[in-house]
Amino acid sequence: MKVPVFQDYLGPDFDLLSPKVREAHEVYRVMRWTGRAKVSRGASLWSRVLAAVFGFPPATDDTGVTVTMTPQNGGELWERQFGDKRFWSFLKVQNGKMTECFGPFTFTLGLHVAEGQLHFPVHAGRVGPIPFPKALLPVSIAREYEADGRFHFDVALKAPFTGALMVHYQGWLERGSDLS
């Protein structure tokens, strides 16, 4: 059986993750996680436009969340559903670096483990083959961690140039039934 992409990329550091975070990334088959989340959105026009381009969910104090992870093509397709709003990304190791694609946009992540938590800072980006200058990169303050026996996520994305909040979603997930 092929080693899941996060475990393969992190190597021995994968074992430093808390048990629930490790479980969430042991994707050998289609997995579905469900839970609750709070979503905040930036107020500036620039932030709203960028959040719309990437399909991020609208602001809400409490909504149901489903995350479905599907191993495919040497990576993982993540479908996130917040209420009735869905968005997708594809995570894969390319040239020794973890990448996350949203349609034509590809971001290189500085994926690392610290204190049992998994952190996802953005280090580089491109649209198609064209790299972004540093000024066009969003700032990602994103982590996954375990608390109260549950998997938790806390993802804040800030707009390039202004640093204004685009979206901040945080909540918890529990493993549902595997789909294959």
KEZATOR-786823 format. One record per residue (C-alpha): residue number from 0; residue in one letter; x, y, z. Coordinates in Angstrom, 1 decimal, m for minus. Last residue first. Example, Ala and Ser with C-alpha at 12.3 -4.5 7.8 and 13.67 -1.06 7.14 Angstrom:
// KEZATOR-786823
{pos 1&code S&u 13.7&v m1.1&w 7.1}
{pos 0&code A&u 12.3&v m4.5&w 7.8}
This chain:
// KEZATOR-786823
{pos 179&code S&u m14.1&v 3.3&w m0.5}
{pos 178&code L&u m16.1&v 6.0&w 1.3}
{pos 177&code D&u m14.7&v 6.0&w 4.8}
{pos 176&code S&u m17.3&v 6.8&w 7.4}
{pos 175&code G&u m16.9&v 9.9&w 9.5}
{pos 174&code R&u m13.8&v 11.1&w 11.3}
{pos 173&code E&u m14.4&v 14.0&w 13.6}
{pos 172&code L&u m13.7&v 17.6&w 12.7}
{pos 171&code W&u m13.2&v 20.9&w 14.6}
{pos 170&code G&u m13.3&v 24.6&w 13.9}
{pos 169&code Q&u m11.6&v 27.6&w 12.4}
{pos 168&code Y&u m12.0&v 29.6&w 9.3}
{pos 167&code H&u m10.4&v 32.9&w 8.7}
{pos 166&code V&u m10.9&v 34.5&w 5.3}
{pos 165&code M&u m9.4&v 37.4&w 3.2}
{pos 164&code L&u m8.0&v 39.4&w 6.2}
{pos 163&code A&u m6.1&v 42.5&w 5.1}
{pos 162&code G&u m2.3&v 42.1&w 4.6}
{pos 161&code T&u m2.6&v 45.0&w 2.1}
{pos 160&code F&u m0.2&v 43.9&w m0.7}
{pos 159&code P&u m1.3&v 40.2&w m0.8}
{pos 158&code A&u m4.4&v 39.3&w 1.1}
{pos 157&code K&u m4.4&v 37.5&w 4.4}
{pos 156&code L&u m5.4&v 33.9&w 5.0}
{pos 155&code A&u m6.3&v 32.6&w 8.4}
{pos 154&code V&u m6.7&v 28.8&w 8.9}
{pos 153&code D&u m7.4&v 27.2&w 12.3}
{pos 152&code F&u m8.1&v 23.5&w 12.3}
{pos 151&code H&u m9.0&v 21.1&w 15.1}
{pos 150&code F&u m9.0&v 17.3&w 15.3}
{pos 149&code R&u m10.7&v 16.1&w 18.5}
{pos 148&code G&u m9.8&v 14.6&w 21.8}
{pos 147&code D&u m10.3&v 17.8&w 23.7}
{pos 146&code A&u m7.7&v 19.5&w 21.5}
{pos 145&code E&u m5.6&v 18.2&w 18.6}
{pos 144&code Y&u m3.9&v 20.4&w 16.1}
{pos 143&code E&u m4.0&v 21.7&w 12.5}
{pos 142&code R&u m2.4&v 25.0&w 11.6}
{pos 141&code A&u m2.7&v 27.9&w 9.2}
{pos 140&code I&u m1.4&v 31.4&w 9.2}
{pos 139&code S&u m1.2&v 31.9&w 5.5}
{pos 138&code V&u 0.0&v 35.2&w 4.0}
{pos 137&code P&u m1.1&v 35.6&w 0.4}
{pos 136&code L&u 1.7&v 36.0&w m2.1}
{pos 135&code L&u 1.6&v 38.9&w m4.6}
{pos 134&code A&u 4.4&v 40.9&w m3.0}
{pos 133&code K&u 6.7&v 37.9&w m3.1}
{pos 132&code P&u 6.5&v 38.0&w m7.0}
{pos 131&code F&u 4.2&v 35.3&w m8.3}
{pos 130&code P&u 5.7&v 32.6&w m10.6}
{pos 129&code I&u 4.3&v 32.0&w m14.1}
{pos 128&code P&u 3.9&v 28.3&w m15.0}
{pos 127&code G&u 0.1&v 28.2&w m14.4}
{pos 126&code V&u m0.5&v 30.9&w m11.8}
{pos 125&code R&u 2.4&v 30.7&w m9.4}
{pos 124&code G&u 3.1&v 30.7&w m5.7}
{pos 123&code A&u 5.8&v 30.7&w m3.1}
{pos 122&code H&u 6.4&v 30.2&w 0.7}
{pos 121&code V&u 2.8&v 29.8&w 2.0}
{pos 120&code P&u 2.7&v 28.7&w 5.7}
{pos 119&code F&u 0.9&v 25.4&w 6.5}
{pos 118&code H&u 1.6&v 24.3&w 10.1}
{pos 117&code L&u 0.9&v 20.8&w 11.6}
{pos 116&code Q&u 0.8&v 20.7&w 15.3}
{pos 115&code G&u 2.6&v 18.3&w 17.7}
{pos 114&code E&u 4.7&v 21.0&w 19.2}
{pos 113&code A&u 5.9&v 22.2&w 15.7}
{pos 112&code V&u 5.5&v 20.1&w 12.5}
{pos 111&code H&u 6.2&v 21.6&w 9.1}
{pos 110&code L&u 4.6&v 22.4&w 5.7}
{pos 109&code G&u 6.4&v 25.3&w 4.1}
{pos 108&code L&u 3.8&v 25.3&w 1.4}
{pos 107&code T&u 4.3&v 26.0&w m2.3}
{pos 106&code F&u 1.2&v 27.5&w m3.8}
{pos 105&code T&u m0.3&v 26.6&w m7.2}
{pos 104&code F&u m3.1&v 28.7&w m8.9}
{pos 103&code P&u m4.7&v 27.4&w m12.1}
{pos 102&code G&u m7.5&v 25.7&w m10.1}
{pos 101&code F&u m6.6&v 25.9&w m6.4}
{pos 100&code C&u m3.4&v 23.9&w m6.2}
{pos 99&code E&u m1.5&v 23.1&w m3.0}
{pos 98&code T&u 2.1&v 22.2&w m3.1}
{pos 97&code M&u 4.5&v 20.3&w m0.8}
{pos 96&code K&u 8.0&v 20.5&w m2.0}
{pos 95&code G&u 10.5&v 17.8&w m3.3}
{pos 94&code N&u 10.1&v 18.7&w m6.9}
{pos 93&code Q&u 6.3&v 18.4&w m6.6}
{pos 92&code V&u 4.6&v 16.8&w m3.5}
{pos 91&code K&u 0.9&v 17.0&w m3.9}
{pos 90&code L&u m2.2&v 18.7&w m2.5}
{pos 89&code F&u m5.2&v 19.4&w m4.6}
{pos 88&code S&u m7.8&v 22.0&w m3.6}
{pos 87&code W&u m11.5&v 22.2&w m3.7}
{pos 86&code F&u m14.3&v 24.5&w m2.6}
{pos 85&code R&u m17.9&v 23.9&w m1.5}
{pos 84&code K&u m20.5&v 26.3&w 0.0}
{pos 83&code D&u m23.8&v 24.7&w 1.2}
{pos 82&code G&u m22.8&v 24.8&w 4.9}
{pos 81&code F&u m19.0&v 24.8&w 4.8}
{pos 80&code Q&u m18.0&v 22.0&w 2.4}
{pos 79&code R&u m14.3&v 21.3&w 1.8}
{pos 78&code E&u m13.2&v 18.9&w m1.0}
{pos 77&code W&u m9.6&v 17.9&w m0.7}
{pos 76&code L&u m8.0&v 16.0&w m3.6}
{pos 75&code E&u m4.9&v 14.2&w m2.3}
{pos 74&code G&u m1.6&v 13.4&w m4.1}
{pos 73&code G&u 0.1&v 10.8&w m6.2}
{pos 72&code N&u m2.6&v 11.0&w m9.0}
{pos 71&code Q&u m5.4&v 10.4&w m6.5}
{pos 70&code P&u m6.1&v 10.0&w m2.8}
{pos 69&code T&u m9.4&v 11.5&w m1.9}
{pos 68&code M&u m9.9&v 13.6&w 1.2}
{pos 67&code T&u m13.5&v 14.7&w 2.0}
{pos 66&code V&u m13.9&v 17.6&w 4.5}
{pos 65&code T&u m17.4&v 18.3&w 5.8}
{pos 64&code V&u m18.3&v 21.3&w 7.8}
{pos 63&code G&u m21.6&v 22.4&w 9.5}
{pos 62&code T&u m21.9&v 26.0&w 10.3}
{pos 61&code D&u m21.5&v 28.4&w 13.2}
{pos 60&code D&u m20.7&v 32.1&w 13.5}
{pos 59&code T&u m20.9&v 32.6&w 9.7}
{pos 58&code A&u m18.9&v 34.5&w 7.1}
{pos 57&code P&u m19.1&v 33.2&w 3.6}
{pos 56&code P&u m17.1&v 30.2&w 2.3}
{pos 55&code F&u m13.9&v 30.5&w 0.2}
{pos 54&code G&u m14.4&v 30.1&w m3.6}
{pos 53&code F&u m10.8&v 31.0&w m4.5}
{pos 52&code V&u m11.8&v 33.9&w m6.7}
{pos 51&code A&u m14.5&v 34.9&w m4.2}
{pos 50&code A&u m11.9&v 35.2&w m1.4}
{pos 49&code L&u m9.8&v 37.4&w m3.7}
{pos 48&code V&u m12.6&v 39.7&w m4.5}
{pos 47&code R&u m13.7&v 40.0&w m0.9}
{pos 46&code S&u m10.1&v 40.8&w 0.2}
{pos 45&code W&u m9.7&v 43.5&w m2.4}
{pos 44&code L&u m13.1&v 45.0&w m1.6}
{pos 43&code S&u m12.2&v 45.3&w 2.1}
{pos 42&code A&u m14.3&v 43.6&w 4.8}
{pos 41&code G&u m12.4&v 40.4&w 5.3}
{pos 40&code R&u m14.3&v 37.3&w 6.1}
{pos 39&code S&u m14.8&v 35.3&w 9.3}
{pos 38&code V&u m15.9&v 31.6&w 9.3}
{pos 37&code K&u m16.8&v 29.6&w 12.4}
{pos 36&code A&u m16.7&v 25.8&w 12.0}
{pos 35&code R&u m18.5&v 22.6&w 12.9}
{pos 34&code G&u m17.7&v 18.9&w 12.3}
{pos 33&code T&u m17.4&v 16.2&w 9.7}
{pos 32&code W&u m14.5&v 14.1&w 8.3}
{pos 31&code R&u m14.8&v 12.0&w 5.1}
{pos 30&code M&u m12.1&v 9.6&w 3.9}
{pos 29&code V&u m11.5&v 8.3&w 0.4}
{pos 28&code R&u m8.7&v 5.6&w 0.6}
{pos 27&code Y&u m5.2&v 5.4&w 2.1}
{pos 26&code V&u m5.4&v 8.9&w 3.7}
{pos 25&code E&u m3.5&v 8.7&w 6.9}
{pos 24&code H&u m3.5&v 12.5&w 7.2}
{pos 23&code A&u m6.5&v 12.9&w 9.5}
{pos 22&code E&u m5.1&v 10.1&w 11.7}
{pos 21&code R&u m1.8&v 11.9&w 12.2}
{pos 20&code V&u m3.8&v 15.0&w 13.3}
{pos 19&code K&u m5.8&v 13.0&w 15.7}
{pos 18&code P&u m2.7&v 11.3&w 17.2}
{pos 17&code S&u m0.7&v 14.5&w 17.7}
{pos 16&code L&u 2.1&v 15.0&w 15.2}
{pos 15&code L&u 5.6&v 13.9&w 16.0}
{pos 14&code D&u 5.3&v 10.7&w 14.1}
{pos 13&code F&u 4.9&v 12.7&w 10.8}
{pos 12&code D&u 8.3&v 14.2&w 11.6}
{pos 11&code P&u 9.9&v 10.9&w 10.6}
{pos 10&code G&u 9.0&v 11.5&w 7.0}
{pos 9&code L&u 7.1&v 14.7&w 6.5}
{pos 8&code Y&u 6.6&v 14.3&w 2.7}
{pos 7&code D&u 5.7&v 10.5&w 2.8}
{pos 6&code Q&u 3.4&v 11.0&w 5.8}
{pos 5&code F&u 1.7&v 13.9&w 4.1}
{pos 4&code V&u 1.3&v 12.0&w 0.8}
{pos 3&code P&u 0.0&v 8.8&w 2.1}
{pos 2&code V&u 2.4&v 5.8&w 1.9}
{pos 1&code K&u 1.3&v 3.4&w m1.0}
{pos 0&code M&u 0.0&v 0.0&w 0.0}
